[in-house]
């Protein structure tokens, strides 16, 4: 029995990477502004 279908898994991976990208980009921006 599969807990997640392939489509759900792809969606979760995309959402995870988008969240990580936003966090990294915001950190880089703050570092640039501070320095």
Secondary structure, 3 states (H helix, E strand, C coil): CCCCCHHHHHHHHHHHHHHHHHHHHHHHHHHHHHC
